[in-house]
Amino acid sequence: MSLSYSGNLEELHDRRILVVGAGASGRSAARLAARYGARVVLNDGNDSLPPEDGIKCVFGGHPQELFLDSDLIVVSPGVPSIPPLVAAESAGIPVISEVELALWGLRAPIAAVTGTNGKSTTVSLIGELLKTIDERVFVGGNLGTPVTSIVDTPAARLPVVLELSSFQLERTPSLRAKVALLLNVTEDHLDRYESFEEYASVKSRIFRNQKPHDHAIVNMDDPQALKQAAAAKSQVWYFSGAGNPDAHFRIDGDSLVFMPFSMEIPVSSVPLPGRHNLENVMAAVGAALFMGVDRKAVVPVIESFRGLSHRMEFVGEIRGVSYYNDSKATNVGSVVGSLRGFPGNIVLIAGGRHKGAPYTPLREVLQMRTRALVLIGESAPLIERDLEGIAPVFRAMSMHEAVSIASKVALPGDSVVLSPACSSYDMFRNYRERGDSFRNAVRYIASTMETDGEKSSR
């Protein structure tokens, strides 16, 4: 007997719940289901993972009978459409996300953010703004803490800010966001979706279940975002980094203008570099104001906001060359956004595991301002082919070698930027480890140059 989407956690009692993926979100979902009396099995293909106390674990494979013998399956975002999962869905067994399971236990207004790029920065800033109302505001989803972890806590009744990937939106049918944000839609995850159009259409699910008095915030400069927003039944508000006069939130000279609130913020108040970050700020501030944040609280929060680790993170300056860690830029569109409007010449470190999209869109943003390309990982030959003639190309076998090469070719006033346009899984466990490796390599280069300087001065 399968479980319907009633949205009632009490109905989990004595049901057979399979949780696929034993990362943080999967374990949190398993604990929640077990707390409500479900017969939970935690499944993962990795056989070297530690067990979860009090929960049956099946690691090292995905037995099809385990899937077919379940009343409900909860999947983590990174789990692809493996054959047993397809078979279970064909048999009519409901498959949901960890976020969907959490929504059954939340009674809180939600600000939900999706898009190919900028989600984490925007979600984090919305969270900082909402914390001026209550420090216990939850910020998570695809970013950081699993949302199932706050069910049955006081945070479950406070505003919730969710970063939602396309994978999560696929299987979160009961989502209703008071404010839903679609930041942009560019080619990504084409190794998972059959087409760009299929990937883009999933993004429109952020607006599903919204009512006429809810709010949608959409990038007016992005044709695909505009197309997907046509599905919204809520009040739609547009932002524009290009200064489109028809946008409700836009750049106008030296100010960010928020027309519905008769409010302006000096661009100089935003410490984050790049036009894409001005767009993120406009979207985040608009969302926070619709969620009830006092206008007087906005500028102080923005001025103190330094963004996220691994997202255009300033690492340091060595002999007049600045080093930036943008390891979280795992697709081409993200790199274009990071580098557009970035001052000065750059040495770009890029590469990793290919995600299916071409690298040719980088040509325009790199043209005439790139000192060199230092390429790493499996995708290096593809990037070199697509960007032929842009700048001298160097290959590196490790992050340390890449930073060493970059430090030798960069000139004072240049910036060395790790902005990979690829996933990290060919060389690193995740983008964080890749960014940490870049930081460590920069620090080593700095210490080496300091030692050389001391020797030359003797």
C-alpha positions in Angstrom: 0.0 0.0 0.0 1.6 3.3 -1.1 1.5 6.5 0.8 -0.4 9.5 -0.7 0.9 13.1 -0.6 -1.3 14.1 2.4 1.4 16.3 3.9 0.9 14.6 7.4 3.9 13.2 9.1 1.7 11.2 11.4 0.8 9.0 8.5 4.4 7.8 8.4 3.8 5.5 11.4 4.5 1.9 10.6 5.1 2.7 7.0 8.1 1.3 5.1 10.2 4.4 4.2 13.3 4.0 2.1 15.8 7.0 2.2 18.3 6.9 -0.7 21.5 8.8 -0.1 23.3 8.7 3.2 24.7 12.2 3.2 23.6 14.9 5.6 20.1 15.4 4.1 19.4 11.7 3.8 20.4 11.0 7.4 18.3 13.9 8.7 15.3 12.7 6.7 15.8 9.1 8.0 15.9 10.4 11.6 12.7 12.4 11.1 10.8 9.5 9.6 12.0 7.2 12.4 10.9 9.7 15.0 7.3 9.5 13.6 7.3 5.7 13.9 8.3 4.7 10.3 10.1 1.5 9.5 13.1 3.2 7.9 15.9 1.9 5.7 18.8 4.1 4.8 20.4 3.1 1.5 23.6 4.3 -0.3 25.8 2.8 -3.0 29.0 3.6 -0.9 29.8 0.6 1.3 32.4 2.5 3.4 29.9 4.9 5.2 29.4 4.8 8.9 26.0 3.4 10.1 23.2 5.6 11.5 22.3 4.7 15.1 18.9 3.1 15.4 18.2 2.9 11.7 18.6 -0.1 9.4 21.3 0.7 6.8 21.9 -1.0 3.4 25.1 0.3 1.9 27.2 -0.8 -1.1 24.4 -1.1 -3.7 20.7 -0.5 -4.5 18.8 -3.8 -4.4 15.7 -3.4 -6.5 13.5 -5.4 -4.1 14.3 -2.8 -1.4 12.8 -0.1 -3.6 9.8 -2.1 -4.6 9.1 -3.1 -1.0 8.7 0.5 0.1 5.6 2.6 0.8 7.5 5.9 0.2 11.0 6.7 -1.1 12.9 9.9 -0.1 15.8 10.7 -2.3 18.7 13.1 -1.7 19.5 15.7 -4.4 22.5 14.0 -5.8 20.8 10.7 -6.5 20.3 10.1 -10.2 17.5 8.2 -11.8 19.0 4.8 -11.1 17.1 1.7 -12.5 15.6 0.6 -9.1 14.2 4.1 -8.6 12.7 4.1 -12.1 11.2 0.7 -11.4 9.7 1.9 -8.1 8.1 5.0 -9.8 6.7 2.8 -12.5 5.1 0.6 -9.8 3.4 3.7 -8.4 5.5 4.1 -5.3 5.8 7.8 -4.4 9.3 9.4 -4.6 9.9 12.7 -2.8 12.7 14.9 -1.8 14.0 15.5 1.7 12.7 19.1 1.4 9.2 17.7 0.6 9.3 15.5 3.7 10.3 18.6 5.8 7.4 20.7 4.4 4.9 18.2 5.9 6.1 19.4 9.3 6.6 23.1 8.7 4.1 25.9 9.4 6.2 28.8 8.3 6.3 31.5 5.6 8.9 30.4 3.0 11.2 32.4 0.8 12.5 29.9 -1.9 15.3 30.6 -4.3 16.3 28.8 -7.5 18.4 29.6 -10.5 21.5 28.2 -12.2 23.8 30.7 -10.4 23.8 33.0 -7.4 21.4 30.9 -5.3 23.7 30.5 -2.2 24.7 34.2 -2.1 21.1 35.3 -2.4 19.8 32.9 0.1 22.5 33.8 2.6 21.8 37.5 2.3 18.0 37.0 2.6 18.8 35.0 5.8 20.9 37.8 7.2 18.2 40.3 6.5 15.5 38.2 8.1 17.6 37.6 11.2 17.1 41.3 12.0 13.5 40.1 12.8 14.5 36.9 14.7 18.0 35.3 15.0 16.4 31.8 14.8 15.4 32.2 11.2 16.3 29.0 9.3 18.5 29.2 6.1 19.2 25.9 4.3 17.9 23.4 1.8 20.5 22.8 -0.9 22.7 25.2 1.0 24.1 23.7 4.3 21.7 22.4 6.9 19.0 20.0 5.9 15.5 21.5 6.4 14.2 18.3 8.0 16.4 19.1 11.0 14.2 21.9 12.1 10.9 20.0 12.1 9.4 20.0 15.7 11.6 22.9 16.8 10.7 26.5 17.3 12.4 27.4 14.0 9.7 25.4 12.2 7.2 28.3 12.8 9.6 31.1 11.9 10.4 32.4 8.3 12.3 29.8 6.3 14.8 30.6 3.5 15.4 27.7 1.1 17.9 27.2 -1.7 16.4 24.7 -4.1 18.2 23.0 -6.9 16.4 21.6 -9.9 16.8 18.1 -8.5 14.9 19.2 -5.3 12.2 21.0 -7.3 11.5 17.8 -9.3 10.2 16.0 -6.2 8.8 18.7 -3.9 5.2 18.9 -5.0 3.7 20.6 -2.0 6.1 23.6 -2.0 4.3 26.9 -1.6 6.6 29.9 -1.3 5.4 33.2 0.0 8.2 34.7 -2.1 9.7 32.6 -4.9 12.9 33.8 -6.7 14.1 32.7 -10.1 17.5 34.3 -10.6 18.6 33.0 -14.0 18.5 29.9 -16.2 21.6 28.9 -18.1 22.9 25.6 -19.4 23.8 23.3 -16.6 23.3 19.6 -15.6 23.0 18.6 -19.2 24.6 15.3 -18.0 21.4 14.7 -16.1 18.6 16.2 -18.2 17.8 15.2 -21.8 17.7 18.9 -22.9 18.2 22.4 -21.7 14.5 23.0 -22.2 13.7 20.1 -19.8 16.1 21.6 -17.2 14.6 25.1 -17.6 11.1 23.9 -17.2 11.9 22.3 -13.9 12.8 25.7 -12.5 9.3 27.0 -13.1 8.1 24.6 -10.3 9.3 27.2 -7.8 6.1 29.1 -8.6 3.8 26.0 -8.2 1.1 26.4 -5.6 1.7 30.2 -5.2 -1.5 32.2 -4.6 -2.3 35.7 -6.1 -1.2 37.4 -2.9 2.2 35.7 -3.0 5.3 37.2 -4.7 7.6 36.0 -7.5 10.9 37.8 -8.2 12.4 37.2 -11.6 15.4 38.3 -13.6 14.1 40.6 -16.4 17.4 40.3 -18.3 17.2 36.5 -18.7 14.8 35.4 -21.5 14.5 31.9 -20.2 13.7 33.1 -16.7 11.0 35.3 -18.2 9.6 32.3 -20.1 9.4 30.2 -17.0 7.8 32.9 -14.9 4.8 32.9 -17.3 3.6 30.0 -15.1 3.4 32.1 -12.0 -0.1 32.9 -10.6 1.4 35.3 -8.0 2.4 38.9 -8.2 5.5 39.0 -10.4 8.3 41.6 -9.8 11.3 42.0 -12.0 14.9 42.9 -11.3 17.5 44.1 -13.9 21.2 44.4 -13.6 21.1 46.1 -17.0 19.0 48.9 -15.7 15.9 48.1 -17.7 13.5 51.0 -16.9 10.5 48.6 -16.8 12.1 46.6 -13.9 10.8 47.0 -10.4 14.3 46.6 -8.9 17.1 47.9 -11.1 20.4 49.7 -11.3 20.0 53.4 -11.9 23.3 55.2 -12.1 25.0 54.9 -8.7 21.9 53.5 -7.0 19.9 50.3 -6.7 16.3 51.3 -7.0 13.4 49.4 -5.4 10.3 51.0 -7.0 7.6 49.2 -5.0 9.1 50.5 -1.7 10.2 54.0 -2.9 13.7 53.0 -1.8 17.2 53.5 -3.1 20.5 52.0 -1.9 23.9 53.3 -3.0 25.9 50.8 -5.2 28.9 51.7 -3.0 27.1 50.1 0.0 27.6 46.6 -1.7 31.0 45.2 -0.8 30.7 42.2 -3.2 32.4 42.5 -6.6 30.7 42.1 -10.0 27.4 43.0 -11.6 26.0 39.6 -10.8 26.3 40.4 -7.1 24.3 43.6 -7.6 21.6 41.4 -9.1 21.8 39.0 -6.2 21.5 41.9 -3.8 18.4 43.4 -5.6 16.7 40.0 -5.6 17.5 39.3 -1.9 16.5 42.8 -0.7 13.2 42.6 -2.6 12.4 39.2 -1.1 13.3 40.3 2.5 11.1 43.4 2.2 8.2 41.3 1.0 8.9 39.0 4.0 8.5 41.9 6.4 12.1 43.2 7.0 12.2 46.9 8.1 13.7 49.1 5.4 16.0 50.8 7.9 17.7 47.4 8.6 18.7 46.8 5.0 21.8 48.9 4.4 23.7 48.0 7.6 23.3 44.3 6.7 24.4 44.8 3.1 27.4 46.8 4.2 28.6 44.0 6.5 27.8 41.1 4.2 31.0 39.5 2.8 29.5 36.8 0.8 30.3 33.1 1.0 33.5 31.0 1.1 34.5 29.8 -2.4 32.4 32.4 -4.1 34.6 35.2 -5.5 36.4 35.0 -2.1 39.4 37.3 -1.9 42.3 35.1 -0.7 45.1 37.6 -0.6 47.6 39.7 -2.6 51.1 38.7 -3.5 53.5 41.2 -5.1 50.6 43.2 -6.6 48.6 40.2 -7.9 45.2 39.4 -6.3 44.0 35.9 -5.8 40.3 34.9 -5.8 38.7 31.6 -4.9 35.5 31.1 -7.0 35.5 27.3 -6.7 31.7 27.3 -6.3 31.4 28.4 -10.0 30.7 24.9 -11.3 29.1 25.9 -14.6 29.9 28.2 -17.5 27.1 30.7 -16.7 28.4 31.1 -13.2 31.9 32.0 -14.5 30.5 34.5 -17.0 28.5 36.1 -14.1 31.6 36.2 -11.9 33.9 37.7 -14.4 31.6 40.2 -16.1 32.5 43.6 -14.8 35.5 42.2 -12.9 38.3 44.9 -13.0 41.7 44.4 -14.6 43.3 41.5 -16.4 43.0 37.9 -15.1 44.8 34.6 -15.1 42.0 32.1 -15.1 42.3 28.6 -13.5 39.5 26.4 -14.9 38.6 22.8 -15.5 37.3 19.7 -13.7 34.6 17.2 -14.6 32.7 18.2 -17.7 28.9 18.7 -17.2 27.8 18.6 -20.9 27.6 22.3 -21.8 30.1 24.0 -24.2 32.6 26.5 -22.9 32.3 28.9 -25.9 30.1 31.4 -24.0 33.3 32.3 -22.0 34.9 33.7 -25.1 33.1 37.1 -24.8 33.9 37.7 -21.2 37.5 36.6 -21.5 38.3 38.3 -24.7 41.1 41.0 -24.5 41.5 40.7 -20.8 42.9 37.3 -20.1 46.6 37.0 -19.4 46.6 33.2 -19.5 44.4 30.1 -19.0 45.7 27.5 -16.7 43.6 24.3 -17.2 43.2 21.3 -14.9 41.1 18.1 -14.8 39.3 15.9 -17.3 37.8 18.8 -19.2 41.0 20.6 -20.0 41.2 19.5 -23.6 37.5 20.5 -24.2 38.1 24.0 -22.7 41.3 24.5 -24.7 39.4 23.6 -27.9 36.4 25.9 -27.2 38.6 28.8 -26.1 41.4 28.5 -28.7 43.1 31.8 -29.4 41.8 33.6 -26.3 45.1 33.6 -24.5 48.2 31.4 -23.9 47.1 28.0 -22.4 49.0 26.0 -19.7 48.1 22.6 -18.4 48.5 21.6 -14.7 48.2 18.2 -13.1 47.4 19.6 -9.6 46.0 22.7 -8.0 49.4 23.5 -6.5 51.0 23.4 -10.0 48.2 25.5 -11.4 48.6 28.2 -8.8 52.4 28.1 -9.3 52.1 28.6 -13.1 49.5 31.4 -12.6 51.8 33.2 -10.1 54.6 33.2 -12.7 52.6 34.5 -15.6 50.5 37.1 -13.7 51.7 40.7 -13.7 51.2 43.4 -10.9 47.6 44.6 -11.1 46.3 41.2 -12.5 44.0 38.8 -10.6 44.4 35.0 -10.5 40.9 33.6 -10.3 40.0 30.0 -9.7 36.6 29.8 -11.5 36.4 26.2 -12.8 33.2 26.1 -14.9 33.1 22.4 -14.0 32.3 20.1 -11.1 35.1 19.0 -8.9 34.6 15.2 -8.7 37.5 14.2 -11.0 40.1 15.6 -8.6 38.3 16.5 -5.3 35.5 15.3 -3.1 33.6 18.6 -3.6 34.0 22.3 -4.5 34.9 23.1 -0.9 37.9 20.8 -1.0 38.9 22.3 -4.3 38.7 25.8 -3.0 40.6 24.9 0.1 43.3 23.4 -2.1 43.5 26.7 -4.0 43.8 28.7 -0.7 46.5 26.4 0.6 48.5 26.7 -2.7 48.2 30.5 -2.6 49.5 30.6 1.0 52.4 28.3 0.1 53.3 30.6 -2.9 53.1 33.6 -0.6 55.4 32.0 2.0 57.9 30.9 -0.7 58.0 34.5 -2.1 58.5 35.9 1.4 61.4 33.6 2.0 62.9 34.4 -1.4 62.6 38.1 -0.6 64.3 37.7 2.7 67.2 35.9 1.1 67.6 38.5 -1.6 67.7 41.3 1.0 70.6 39.7 2.9 
